Amino acid sequence: MPEVNETVAAGLAAYYEFVAEQLHKWADLLSNEQFWRKPYPYGNSVGHLVLHLRGNLNYYIGARIAETGYVRDRNREFTEKQPPPMEEALRAFDRTIAMVVATIRKQKTEDWGKAYTAEREPEAADRFQIFVRCAGHAYHHVGQIV
């Protein structure tokens, strides 16, 4: 029987990979113009949601757990005036998911309960909670794409 740590890591990693697959299921059908077009004046384009997910995961998991040194500019995630081509944005998103999965797989049993703090994240008190909260946040935004 696998240890709890292996089960938790495998389950979380698989869920993040599922979120990425779901994002690609919808985003890959779009042209670059469609990817960056807002659905209505106050909404977010698919592209800006992808930038936001990258920023969210790179900050909350990359910078705060994997110690990547990432510096987040959250406002720019939604307002980028010169966005990258769709293919580039999606490749960067995939690299972010790969970083998250690698970080999950590096966690030891004692790491999941380590104290966690970050700007704009008062609820996640430990690493396990932030991995779960970020997974839910990512899937929420992928659901907005549909």
GICOR-V658900 format. One record per backbone hydrogen bond with DSSP energy under -0.5 kcal/mol. CO is the residue of the C=O (numbers start at 1). NH is the residue of the N-H. E is the energy in kcal/mol with one decimal. If there is no record, write none. Layout:
co->CO nh->NH e->E
co->CO nh->NH e->E
This chain:
co->3 nh->7 e->-2.1
co->4 nh->8 e->-3.0
co->5 nh->9 e->-2.7
co->6 nh->10 e->-2.6
co->7 nh->11 e->-2.4
co->8 nh->12 e->-2.7
co->9 nh->13 e->-2.6
co->10 nh->14 e->-2.4
co->11 nh->15 e->-1.9
co->12 nh->16 e->-2.3
co->13 nh->17 e->-2.2
co->14 nh->18 e->-2.2
co->15 nh->19 e->-2.5
co->16 nh->20 e->-2.0
co->17 nh->21 e->-2.2
co->18 nh->22 e->-2.6
co->19 nh->23 e->-2.3
co->20 nh->24 e->-2.4
co->21 nh->25 e->-2.1
co->22 nh->26 e->-1.1
co->23 nh->26 e->-0.6
co->23 nh->27 e->-3.1
co->24 nh->28 e->-1.9
co->26 nh->29 e->-0.9
co->27 nh->30 e->-1.8
co->31 nh->35 e->-2.4
co->32 nh->36 e->-1.5
co->33 nh->37 e->-0.9
co->35 nh->47 e->-3.4
co->40 nh->43 e->-2.0
co->45 nh->49 e->-2.0
co->46 nh->50 e->-2.3
co->47 nh->51 e->-2.3
co->48 nh->52 e->-2.4
co->49 nh->53 e->-2.6
co->50 nh->54 e->-2.4
co->51 nh->55 e->-2.5
co->52 nh->56 e->-3.0
co->53 nh->57 e->-2.7
co->54 nh->58 e->-2.8
co->55 nh->59 e->-1.9
co->56 nh->60 e->-2.6
co->57 nh->61 e->-1.7
co->57 nh->62 e->-2.2
co->58 nh->63 e->-2.4
co->59 nh->64 e->-1.9
co->61 nh->65 e->-1.6
co->61 nh->66 e->-2.6
co->62 nh->67 e->-0.6
co->62 nh->68 e->-1.8
co->70 nh->72 e->-0.5
co->73 nh->76 e->-0.6
co->73 nh->77 e->-1.0
co->74 nh->77 e->-0.7
co->74 nh->78 e->-0.6
co->75 nh->78 e->-1.2
co->75 nh->79 e->-0.8
co->76 nh->80 e->-1.6
co->85 nh->89 e->-2.4
co->86 nh->90 e->-2.6
co->87 nh->91 e->-2.1
co->88 nh->92 e->-2.3
co->89 nh->93 e->-2.0
co->90 nh->94 e->-2.4
co->91 nh->95 e->-2.2
co->92 nh->96 e->-2.0
co->93 nh->97 e->-2.5
co->94 nh->98 e->-2.3
co->95 nh->99 e->-2.1
co->96 nh->100 e->-2.4
co->97 nh->101 e->-2.8
co->98 nh->102 e->-2.5
co->99 nh->103 e->-2.4
co->100 nh->104 e->-2.6
co->101 nh->105 e->-2.4
co->102 nh->106 e->-1.0
co->103 nh->107 e->-0.6
co->104 nh->107 e->-1.4
co->108 nh->111 e->-1.5
co->108 nh->112 e->-1.0
co->109 nh->112 e->-0.6
co->111 nh->114 e->-1.8
co->112 nh->128 e->-2.5
co->114 nh->127 e->-1.3
co->118 nh->121 e->-1.4
co->123 nh->125 e->-0.8
co->125 nh->116 e->-1.9
co->126 nh->130 e->-1.6
co->127 nh->131 e->-2.2
co->128 nh->132 e->-2.1
co->129 nh->133 e->-2.9
co->130 nh->134 e->-2.6
co->131 nh->135 e->-1.7
co->132 nh->136 e->-2.3
co->133 nh->137 e->-2.4
co->134 nh->138 e->-2.5
co->135 nh->139 e->-2.3
co->136 nh->140 e->-2.2
co->137 nh->141 e->-1.9
co->138 nh->142 e->-2.2
co->139 nh->143 e->-2.1
co->140 nh->144 e->-0.9
co->141 nh->145 e->-0.9
co->142 nh->145 e->-0.9
co->142 nh->146 e->-1.0
